[in-house]
Structure formats: structure tokens, C-alpha cells
């Protein structure tokens, strides 16, 4: 990861407050295998842990294998954007199903229940953005670090204290009537 600061002489106004620039190569960032039921992996690409941003947010990618799903959940203080790049499946937002295809973008505001299901035989891959940040800490705590050339450890169970991890990162309590994939 390389964080770059431009020389002051590059600024249109030398008194201007310049923010950082972060350039990540494909293998950089923080990358984690994810436990059941999602399986697959995530890559945290931008986080306040990496650099100083004026408004805390995080951005990354997630990949679900065939049959994987992100269980229904909500974020109490967070707005989330998901942009699907590869694969097909379905999103369920507040009980309403939406087909996932490459190029689809979904915005999910705070306290909106949502889940994502890979119902295809191929990987489902998307970019996620969440503000304020916190989701990246959840992924790190429940996942296992990816090592270049290492073995895929999936499937593996979620940690026993997953509800405590959710509560202190970016999640509302799990709903009693939590939906499951069909």
C-alpha cells in the first residue's frame, strides 16, 4: 500500500489543504476469507485505518461462491452502496426480491433489512461502500487472513461471539424473524 502526498508546488493554491492519495495494487488492501454462510472472501480497499479521511467510510469488494449468501441484516447508523460486477443472484431488501446482474447498483439506507444470495453456479462479485465505516472491522474479526498462494479454508464456522462482534462494528441486532434464502 502506498500513501502519497503531492508536493505543495503541485497544488493550484499552495495554501490549499490537500488530502492523501492512496494507490492499491490488486493484491494489496486487507483480504480475508469469510465464514459460513457467506464463504468466499472480501478485500478492504479503503478504510480510515489506512489513511486520514474527512468523513469516515470504507470500501471493498466481496465475492460469494455458488450457494453462498450474506444473511439478512441491517445497519443502524450506516448507508451502504453495493455495485455488482460479476455473477447473478438475488438481493432481498425489506422482504422484496431483486435480481442481481452485473452492472446493478443497490443503495440501502440505515435500518433497512437486506441480504444477498448467490443462486448461480458462478461466483457473485461486488463492490461495497459504507458510511460511516465499521464493516471492515467486522470482516476482519470474523474472517481469516488471506495469504497469497495459501489454501482456501472455506467452509469454516462463524465465531461463537459473532453477535457481540456485530454489535460493536456496524450491525443492528439480528431480527427475530430473520429471512433465510430459498
MARBA-3410 file (N, C-alpha, C, O; in Angstrom, 1 decimal):
182
0.9,-1.2,0.0,0.0,0.0,0.0,0.9,1.2,0.0,1.8,1.3,0.8 ~ 0.6,2.2,-0.9,1.5,3.4,-0.9,0.5,4.6,-0.7,-0.3,4.8,-1.6 ~ 0.8,5.3,0.3,0.0,6.6,0.5,0.9,7.7,0.1,2.1,7.8,0.5 ~ 0.4,8.5,-0.8,1.2,9.6,-1.4,0.7,10.9,-1.0,-0.5,11.1,-1.0 ~ 1.6,11.8,-0.8,1.2,13.2,-0.6,1.9,14.0,-1.8,3.1,13.9,-2.0
1.1,14.8,-2.4,1.6,15.6,-3.5,2.5,16.8,-3.0,2.1,17.3,-1.9 ~ 3.5,17.1,-3.7,4.3,18.2,-3.3,3.5,19.5,-3.3,2.6,19.6,-4.1 ~ 3.7,20.4,-2.3,2.9,21.6,-2.2,2.9,22.4,-3.6,1.9,23.0,-3.9 ~ 4.0,22.3,-4.3,4.0,23.1,-5.6,3.0,22.6,-6.6,2.8,23.3,-7.6 ~ 2.5,21.4,-6.4,1.5,20.8,-7.4,0.1,21.4,-7.1,-0.7,21.3,-8.0
-0.1,21.9,-5.9,-1.4,22.4,-5.6,-1.7,23.7,-6.4,-0.8,24.5,-6.6 ~ -3.0,23.8,-6.8,-3.4,25.0,-7.5,-3.2,26.3,-6.6,-2.9,27.4,-7.1 ~ -3.3,26.1,-5.3,-3.1,27.1,-4.4,-2.3,26.5,-3.2,-2.7,25.6,-2.6 ~ -1.1,27.1,-3.0,-0.2,26.5,-2.0,-0.7,26.5,-0.6,-0.3,25.7,0.2 ~ -1.8,27.3,-0.4,-2.4,27.3,1.0,-3.5,26.3,1.1,-4.1,26.1,2.1
-3.8,25.6,0.0,-4.9,24.6,0.0,-4.6,23.4,0.8,-3.4,22.9,0.7 ~ -5.5,22.9,1.6,-5.4,21.7,2.4,-5.6,20.5,1.5,-6.7,20.3,1.0 ~ -4.5,19.7,1.2,-4.6,18.6,0.3,-4.8,17.3,1.1,-4.1,17.1,2.1 ~ -5.7,16.5,0.7,-5.9,15.2,1.3,-4.9,14.2,0.8,-4.3,14.5,-0.2 ~ -4.9,13.0,1.4,-4.0,12.0,0.9,-4.4,11.4,-0.4,-5.6,11.5,-0.8
-3.5,10.6,-1.1,-3.8,9.8,-2.2,-3.4,8.4,-1.9,-2.3,8.2,-1.3 ~ -4.2,7.4,-2.1,-3.8,6.0,-1.8,-4.0,5.2,-3.1,-5.0,5.2,-3.8 ~ -2.9,4.5,-3.5,-2.9,3.7,-4.7,-2.7,2.3,-4.3,-1.7,1.9,-3.6 ~ -3.7,1.4,-4.5,-3.6,0.0,-4.1,-3.4,-0.9,-5.4,-4.2,-0.8,-6.3 ~ -2.5,-1.8,-5.3,-2.3,-2.8,-6.3,-3.4,-3.9,-6.0,-3.9,-4.0,-4.9
-3.7,-4.8,-7.0,-4.7,-5.8,-6.8,-4.5,-6.7,-5.6,-5.5,-7.0,-4.9 ~ -3.3,-7.0,-5.2,-3.1,-7.9,-4.1,-3.0,-7.2,-2.8,-2.8,-7.8,-1.7 ~ -3.1,-5.8,-2.8,-2.9,-5.1,-1.6,-4.3,-4.9,-0.9,-5.3,-5.5,-1.3 ~ -4.3,-4.1,0.2,-5.5,-3.9,1.0,-5.5,-5.0,2.1,-4.4,-5.5,2.4 ~ -6.6,-5.2,2.8,-6.7,-6.2,3.8,-7.7,-7.2,3.2,-8.8,-6.9,2.9
-7.3,-8.5,3.1,-8.0,-9.5,2.5,-8.3,-10.7,3.4,-7.4,-11.2,4.1 ~ -9.6,-11.1,3.5,-10.0,-12.1,4.4,-10.9,-13.1,3.8,-11.9,-12.7,3.1 ~ -10.7,-14.4,4.1,-11.7,-15.4,3.8,-12.8,-15.2,4.8,-12.6,-14.8,5.9 ~ -14.0,-15.5,4.4,-15.2,-15.3,5.2,-15.9,-16.7,5.6,-15.8,-17.6,4.8 ~ -16.4,-16.7,6.8,-17.0,-18.0,7.3,-18.4,-18.2,6.7,-18.9,-17.4,5.9
-19.0,-19.3,7.1,-20.3,-19.7,6.6,-21.3,-18.7,7.2,-21.1,-18.1,8.3 ~ -22.4,-18.4,6.6,-22.9,-19.0,5.3,-22.4,-18.3,4.1,-22.7,-18.8,3.0 ~ -21.6,-17.2,4.2,-21.2,-16.5,3.0,-20.1,-17.3,2.3,-20.2,-17.5,1.1 ~ -19.1,-17.7,3.1,-17.9,-18.3,2.5,-17.3,-17.3,1.6,-17.5,-16.1,1.8 ~ -16.5,-17.6,0.6,-15.9,-16.6,-0.2,-14.9,-15.7,0.5,-14.3,-16.1,1.5
-14.7,-14.5,0.0,-13.7,-13.6,0.5,-14.1,-12.2,0.3,-14.9,-11.8,-0.5 ~ -13.4,-11.3,1.1,-13.6,-9.9,1.0,-12.2,-9.2,0.9,-11.2,-9.8,1.3 ~ -12.2,-8.0,0.3,-11.0,-7.2,0.3,-11.4,-5.8,0.7,-12.1,-5.2,0.0 ~ -10.8,-5.4,1.8,-11.0,-4.0,2.2,-10.0,-3.1,1.5,-8.8,-3.3,1.5 ~ -10.5,-2.2,0.7,-9.7,-1.4,-0.2,-9.4,0.0,0.4,-8.3,0.6,0.2
-10.4,0.6,1.1,-10.2,1.9,1.7,-10.9,1.9,3.0,-11.9,1.3,3.2 ~ -10.2,2.5,4.0,-10.6,2.5,5.4,-9.9,3.6,6.1,-8.8,4.0,5.8 ~ -10.6,4.3,7.1,-9.9,5.2,7.9,-8.7,4.6,8.6,-7.8,5.4,9.1 ~ -8.6,3.3,8.7,-7.4,2.7,9.3,-6.2,2.8,8.4,-5.1,2.7,8.9 ~ -6.4,3.0,7.1,-5.4,3.2,6.1,-4.9,4.6,5.9,-3.7,4.8,5.7
-5.8,5.5,6.0,-5.5,6.9,5.8,-6.5,7.9,6.4,-7.6,7.4,6.8 ~ -6.2,9.1,6.5,-7.0,10.1,7.2,-8.0,10.6,6.1,-7.6,11.3,5.2 ~ -9.3,10.3,6.4,-10.4,10.9,5.5,-11.2,11.8,6.3,-11.4,11.6,7.6 ~ -11.8,12.8,5.7,-12.6,13.8,6.5,-13.9,13.2,6.9,-14.4,13.5,8.0 ~ -14.5,12.3,6.2,-15.8,11.7,6.5,-15.5,10.2,6.5,-15.2,9.6,5.5
-15.7,9.5,7.7,-15.3,8.1,7.8,-16.2,7.2,7.0,-17.4,7.2,7.1 ~ -15.6,6.4,6.1,-16.2,5.4,5.2,-15.3,4.3,5.0,-14.1,4.4,5.2 ~ -15.8,3.2,4.5,-14.9,2.2,4.0,-15.5,1.6,2.7,-16.7,1.7,2.4 ~ -14.6,1.0,1.9,-14.9,0.5,0.6,-14.2,-0.8,0.4,-13.0,-0.9,0.8 ~ -14.8,-1.8,-0.2,-14.1,-3.0,-0.5,-14.9,-3.8,-1.6,-15.8,-3.3,-2.2
-14.5,-5.1,-1.7,-15.1,-6.0,-2.6,-15.5,-7.2,-1.8,-14.9,-7.5,-0.8 ~ -16.5,-7.9,-2.3,-16.9,-9.2,-1.7,-17.2,-10.2,-2.8,-17.7,-9.8,-3.9 ~ -16.8,-11.4,-2.6,-17.0,-12.5,-3.6,-17.6,-13.7,-2.9,-17.1,-14.2,-1.9 ~ -18.8,-14.1,-3.4,-19.5,-15.3,-2.8,-19.4,-16.4,-3.8,-19.7,-16.2,-5.0 ~ -19.1,-17.6,-3.4,-19.1,-18.8,-4.2,-20.5,-19.2,-4.5,-21.5,-18.7,-3.8
-20.7,-20.1,-5.4,-22.1,-20.7,-5.7,-22.6,-21.2,-4.4,-22.0,-21.9,-3.6 ~ -23.9,-20.8,-4.1,-24.6,-21.3,-2.9,-24.3,-20.4,-1.7,-25.0,-20.6,-0.6 ~ -23.4,-19.5,-1.7,-23.1,-18.6,-0.6,-24.1,-17.5,-0.4,-24.8,-17.2,-1.4 ~ -24.3,-17.0,0.8,-25.2,-15.9,1.0,-24.8,-15.1,2.2,-24.1,-15.5,3.1 ~ -25.2,-13.8,2.1,-25.0,-12.9,3.2,-26.3,-12.8,3.9,-27.3,-12.4,3.3
-26.4,-13.3,5.1,-27.6,-13.4,5.9,-28.3,-12.0,6.0,-27.7,-11.0,5.9 ~ -29.6,-12.1,6.2,-30.4,-10.8,6.4,-29.9,-10.0,7.6,-29.7,-10.6,8.7 ~ -29.7,-8.7,7.4,-29.2,-7.9,8.5,-29.5,-6.4,8.2,-30.1,-6.1,7.1 ~ -29.2,-5.5,9.1,-29.4,-4.1,8.8,-28.2,-3.4,9.6,-27.6,-4.0,10.5 ~ -28.1,-2.1,9.2,-27.0,-1.3,9.9,-27.7,-0.1,10.5,-28.4,0.6,9.8
-27.6,0.1,11.8,-28.4,1.1,12.5,-28.0,2.6,12.2,-28.9,3.5,12.3 ~ -26.8,2.8,11.8,-26.3,4.2,11.5,-25.6,4.3,10.2,-25.0,5.4,9.9 ~ -25.7,3.4,9.3,-24.9,3.3,8.1,-25.7,3.3,6.9,-26.8,2.7,6.8 ~ -25.2,4.0,5.9,-25.8,3.9,4.5,-24.8,3.0,3.7,-23.6,3.2,3.9 ~ -25.3,2.1,2.9,-24.5,1.2,2.2,-24.8,1.2,0.7,-26.0,1.3,0.3
-23.8,1.2,-0.2,-24.0,1.1,-1.6,-23.3,-0.2,-2.1,-22.2,-0.5,-1.7 ~ -24.0,-1.0,-2.9,-23.4,-2.2,-3.5,-23.5,-2.1,-5.0,-24.6,-1.8,-5.5 ~ -22.4,-2.4,-5.7,-22.4,-2.4,-7.1,-21.9,-3.7,-7.6,-20.8,-4.1,-7.3 ~ -22.7,-4.5,-8.3,-22.5,-5.8,-8.7,-21.7,-5.9,-10.0,-22.1,-5.2,-11.0 ~ -20.6,-6.6,-10.0,-19.7,-6.6,-11.1,-19.8,-7.9,-12.0,-19.8,-7.9,-13.2
-19.9,-9.1,-11.3,-19.9,-10.4,-11.9,-20.8,-11.3,-11.2,-20.9,-11.3,-10.0 ~ -21.5,-12.2,-12.0,-22.3,-13.2,-11.5,-23.8,-12.7,-11.4,-24.1,-11.6,-11.7 ~ -24.6,-13.7,-10.9,-26.0,-13.4,-10.8,-26.5,-13.9,-9.4,-25.9,-14.8,-8.8 ~ -27.7,-13.5,-9.0,-28.2,-13.9,-7.7,-29.4,-13.1,-7.4,-30.1,-12.6,-8.3 ~ -29.7,-12.9,-6.1,-30.8,-12.1,-5.7,-30.5,-11.3,-4.5,-29.7,-11.7,-3.6
-31.0,-10.1,-4.4,-31.0,-9.2,-3.2,-32.4,-9.2,-2.7,-33.4,-9.1,-3.4 ~ -32.5,-9.3,-1.4,-33.8,-9.2,-0.7,-33.7,-7.9,0.2,-32.9,-7.9,1.2 ~ -34.4,-6.9,-0.1,-34.4,-5.6,0.7,-35.8,-5.4,1.2,-36.8,-5.3,0.5 ~ -35.8,-5.4,2.6,-37.1,-5.3,3.3,-38.2,-6.2,2.7,-39.3,-5.9,2.6 ~ -37.7,-7.5,2.5,-38.6,-8.5,2.0,-38.9,-8.6,0.5,-39.5,-9.5,0.1
-38.5,-7.6,-0.2,-38.7,-7.5,-1.6,-37.5,-8.1,-2.4,-36.4,-7.6,-2.2 ~ -37.7,-9.0,-3.3,-36.6,-9.6,-4.1,-36.3,-8.8,-5.3,-37.2,-8.3,-6.0 ~ -35.0,-8.7,-5.6,-34.5,-8.0,-6.8,-33.4,-8.9,-7.4,-32.5,-9.4,-6.7 ~ -33.5,-9.1,-8.7,-32.5,-9.9,-9.4,-31.2,-9.1,-9.4,-31.1,-7.9,-9.6 ~ -30.1,-9.9,-9.2,-28.7,-9.3,-9.2,-28.1,-9.7,-10.6,-28.1,-10.9,-10.9
-27.7,-8.7,-11.3,-27.0,-8.9,-12.6,-25.8,-7.9,-12.6,-25.8,-6.9,-11.9 ~ -24.8,-8.2,-13.4,-23.7,-7.3,-13.5,-24.1,-5.9,-13.9,-24.9,-5.8,-14.8 ~ -23.6,-4.9,-13.2,-24.0,-3.5,-13.5,-25.1,-3.0,-12.6,-25.3,-1.8,-12.6 ~ -25.8,-3.8,-11.8,-26.8,-3.3,-10.9,-26.2,-2.7,-9.7,-25.2,-3.2,-9.2 ~ -26.7,-1.6,-9.3,-26.3,-0.9,-8.1,-27.5,-0.8,-7.1,-28.6,-0.5,-7.5
-27.2,-1.1,-5.8,-28.3,-1.0,-4.8,-27.8,-0.1,-3.7,-26.7,-0.3,-3.2 ~ -28.6,0.9,-3.3,-28.4,1.7,-2.1,-29.3,1.2,-1.0,-30.5,1.1,-1.3 ~ -28.7,1.0,0.2,-29.5,0.5,1.3,-29.3,1.5,2.4,-28.2,1.5,3.0 ~ -30.3,2.2,2.8,-30.1,3.2,3.9,-30.2,2.5,5.3,-30.5,1.4,5.4 ~ -29.9,3.3,6.3,-29.8,2.8,7.6,-31.1,2.1,8.0,-32.2,2.5,7.6
-31.0,1.0,8.8,-32.1,0.2,9.3,-33.0,-0.5,8.3,-34.0,-1.0,8.6 ~ -32.5,-0.6,7.1,-33.2,-1.3,6.0,-32.6,-2.8,6.0,-31.4,-3.0,5.9 ~ -33.5,-3.7,6.2,-33.1,-5.1,6.2,-32.7,-5.6,4.8,-33.4,-5.3,3.8 ~ -31.6,-6.3,4.7,-31.1,-6.7,3.3,-30.3,-8.0,3.4,-29.7,-8.3,4.5 ~ -30.3,-8.8,2.4,-29.5,-10.0,2.2,-29.2,-10.2,0.8,-29.9,-9.7,-0.1
-28.1,-11.0,0.5,-27.7,-11.2,-0.9,-27.4,-12.7,-1.0,-26.8,-13.3,-0.1 ~ -27.9,-13.3,-2.1,-27.8,-14.7,-2.3,-27.2,-15.0,-3.6,-27.7,-14.5,-4.7 ~ -26.2,-15.9,-3.7,-25.7,-16.3,-5.0,-26.4,-17.6,-5.3,-26.1,-18.7,-4.7 ~ -27.4,-17.5,-6.2,-28.1,-18.7,-6.6,-27.7,-19.3,-7.9,-28.3,-20.2,-8.5 ~ -26.5,-18.9,-8.4,-26.0,-19.4,-9.6,-24.8,-20.4,-9.3,-24.5,-20.7,-8.2
-24.3,-20.9,-10.4,-23.2,-21.8,-10.3,-21.8,-21.1,-10.4,-20.8,-21.8,-10.3 ~ -21.8,-19.8,-10.5,-20.6,-19.0,-10.7,-20.4,-18.1,-9.5,-21.4,-17.9,-8.7 ~ -19.3,-17.5,-9.3,-19.0,-16.5,-8.2,-19.9,-15.3,-8.5,-20.1,-14.9,-9.6 ~ -20.3,-14.7,-7.4,-21.0,-13.4,-7.4,-20.0,-12.4,-6.7,-19.5,-12.6,-5.6 ~ -19.7,-11.3,-7.4,-18.7,-10.4,-7.0,-19.2,-8.9,-7.1,-19.9,-8.6,-8.1
-19.0,-8.2,-6.0,-19.5,-6.8,-6.0,-18.5,-5.9,-5.2,-17.6,-6.3,-4.5 ~ -18.7,-4.6,-5.4,-18.0,-3.5,-4.6,-19.0,-3.0,-3.6,-20.2,-2.8,-3.9 ~ -18.6,-2.8,-2.4,-19.4,-2.2,-1.3,-18.8,-1.0,-0.8,-17.5,-0.8,-0.8 ~ -19.6,0.0,-0.4,-19.2,1.2,0.2,-20.1,1.4,1.4,-21.4,1.3,1.3 ~ -19.6,1.8,2.6,-20.4,2.0,3.7,-19.9,3.2,4.5,-18.7,3.5,4.6
-20.9,4.1,4.9,-20.6,5.3,5.6,-21.6,5.4,6.8,-22.8,5.4,6.6 ~ -21.1,5.6,8.0,-19.7,5.6,8.4,-19.1,4.2,8.3,-19.8,3.2,8.1 ~ -17.8,4.1,8.5,-17.2,2.9,8.4,-17.5,2.0,9.5,-18.2,2.4,10.5 ~ -16.9,0.8,9.5,-17.1,-0.2,10.6,-17.3,-1.6,10.1,-16.9,-2.6,10.7 ~ -17.8,-1.7,8.8,-18.0,-3.1,8.2,-16.7,-3.8,8.1,-16.6,-5.0,8.2
-15.6,-3.0,7.7,-14.3,-3.6,7.5,-13.8,-4.3,8.8,-13.1,-5.3,8.7 ~ -14.1,-3.8,10.0,-13.7,-4.4,11.2,-14.4,-5.7,11.5,-13.8,-6.6,12.0 ~ -15.7,-5.7,11.1,-16.5,-7.0,11.2,-15.8,-8.0,10.4,-15.6,-9.1,10.9 ~ -15.5,-7.7,9.1,-14.9,-8.7,8.2,-13.6,-9.2,8.8,-13.3,-10.4,8.7 ~ -12.8,-8.3,9.3,-11.5,-8.8,9.8,-11.7,-9.7,11.0,-11.0,-10.7,11.1
-12.6,-9.4,11.9,-12.8,-10.1,13.1,-13.4,-11.5,12.9,-13.1,-12.4,13.6 ~ -14.3,-11.6,11.9,-14.9,-12.9,11.7,-14.1,-13.8,10.7,-14.3,-15.0,10.6 ~ -13.3,-13.1,9.9,-12.6,-13.8,8.8,-11.2,-14.4,9.2,-10.8,-14.3,10.3 ~ -10.6,-14.9,8.2,-9.2,-15.4,8.3,-8.4,-14.8,7.2,-8.8,-14.7,6.1 ~ -7.3,-14.3,7.6,-6.4,-13.5,6.6,-6.1,-14.4,5.4,-5.7,-15.5,5.5
-6.2,-13.7,4.2,-5.8,-14.4,3.0,-4.3,-14.2,2.8,-3.8,-13.1,3.0 ~ -3.7,-15.3,2.5,-2.2,-15.3,2.2,-2.1,-15.6,0.7,-2.6,-16.6,0.3 ~ -1.3,-14.8,0.0,-1.0,-15.1,-1.4,-0.5,-16.5,-1.5,0.5,-16.9,-0.9 ~ -1.1,-17.3,-2.4,-0.7,-18.7,-2.6,-1.2,-19.7,-1.5,-0.9,-20.9,-1.6 ~ -1.9,-19.2,-0.5,-2.4,-20.0,0.6,-3.6,-20.8,0.2,-4.3,-20.5,-0.8
-4.0,-21.7,1.0,-5.2,-22.6,0.7,-6.5,-21.8,1.1,-6.5,-21.0,2.0 ~ -7.5,-22.1,0.4,-8.9,-21.6,0.7,-9.4,-22.4,1.9,-9.6,-23.6,1.7 ~ -9.6,-21.8,3.1,-10.0,-22.6,4.3,-11.5,-22.8,4.3,-12.0,-23.5,5.3 ~ -12.3,-22.2,3.4,-13.8,-22.3,3.5,-14.2,-23.7,3.1,-13.6,-24.4,2.3 ~ -15.3,-24.2,3.8,-16.1,-23.5,4.7,-15.5,-23.6,6.1,-14.9,-24.7,6.5
-15.8,-22.6,6.9,-15.4,-22.7,8.4,-16.5,-21.9,9.1,-17.1,-21.0,8.5 ~ -16.8,-22.2,10.4,-17.9,-21.6,11.1,-17.6,-20.2,11.5,-16.5,-19.8,11.6 ~ -18.7,-19.5,11.7,-18.6,-18.1,12.3,-18.1,-18.2,13.7,-18.3,-19.2,14.4 ~ -17.4,-17.2,14.2,-17.0,-17.2,15.6,-18.2,-17.3,16.5,-19.3,-16.8,16.2 ~ -18.0,-17.9,17.7,-19.1,-18.1,18.6,-19.6,-16.8,19.1,-20.8,-16.6,19.5
-18.8,-15.7,19.2,-19.2,-14.4,19.7,-19.5,-13.5,18.5,-19.4,-12.2,18.6 ~ -20.0,-14.0,17.4,-20.4,-13.2,16.2,-21.4,-12.1,16.6,-21.3,-11.0,16.0 ~ -22.3,-12.4,17.4,-23.3,-11.3,17.7,-22.7,-10.1,18.5,-23.1,-9.0,18.3 ~ -21.7,-10.4,19.3,-21.0,-9.4,20.0,-20.2,-8.6,19.1,-20.1,-7.3,19.1 ~ -19.5,-9.2,18.1,-18.7,-8.6,17.1,-19.6,-7.7,16.2,-19.3,-6.5,16.0
-20.8,-8.2,15.8,-21.7,-7.4,15.1,-22.2,-6.1,15.8,-22.2,-5.0,15.2 ~ -22.5,-6.3,17.1,-23.0,-5.2,17.9,-22.0,-4.0,18.0,-22.4,-2.9,18.1 ~ -20.7,-4.3,18.0,-19.7,-3.2,18.2,-19.1,-2.8,16.9,-18.2,-1.9,16.9 ~ -19.5,-3.3,15.7,-19.0,-2.9,14.5,-20.0,-2.1,13.7,-20.1,-0.9,13.8 ~ -20.9,-2.7,12.9,-21.8,-2.0,12.0,-23.2,-2.6,11.9,-23.9,-2.4,10.9
-23.6,-3.4,12.9,-24.9,-4.1,12.7,-25.9,-3.9,13.8,-25.5,-3.7,15.0 ~ -27.1,-3.9,13.4,-28.3,-3.8,14.3,-28.4,-5.3,14.9,-27.9,-6.2,14.3 ~ -29.1,-5.4,16.0,-29.4,-6.8,16.5,-30.1,-7.6,15.4,-30.9,-7.1,14.6 ~ -29.8,-8.9,15.3,-30.5,-9.8,14.4,-32.0,-9.8,14.6,-32.4,-9.9,15.7 ~ -32.8,-9.7,13.5,-34.2,-9.7,13.7,-34.7,-11.1,14.1,-34.1,-12.1,13.6
-35.7,-11.2,14.9,-36.3,-12.5,15.4,-36.8,-13.2,14.2,-36.8,-14.5,14.2 ~ -37.3,-12.5,13.2,-37.9,-13.2,12.0,-37.0,-13.1,10.8,-37.4,-12.9,9.7 ~ -35.7,-13.3,11.1,-34.7,-13.2,10.0,-35.0,-14.2,8.9,-35.3,-15.4,9.1 ~ -35.0,-13.6,7.7,-35.3,-14.4,6.5,-34.1,-15.3,6.1,-32.9,-15.0,6.5 ~ -34.3,-16.5,5.5,-33.3,-17.4,5.0,-33.5,-17.5,3.5,-34.5,-17.3,3.0
-32.4,-17.8,2.8,-32.5,-18.0,1.4,-33.4,-19.2,1.0,-33.5,-20.2,1.8 ~ -34.1,-19.1,-0.1,-35.0,-20.1,-0.6,-34.1,-21.3,-1.1,-34.7,-22.3,-1.5
END
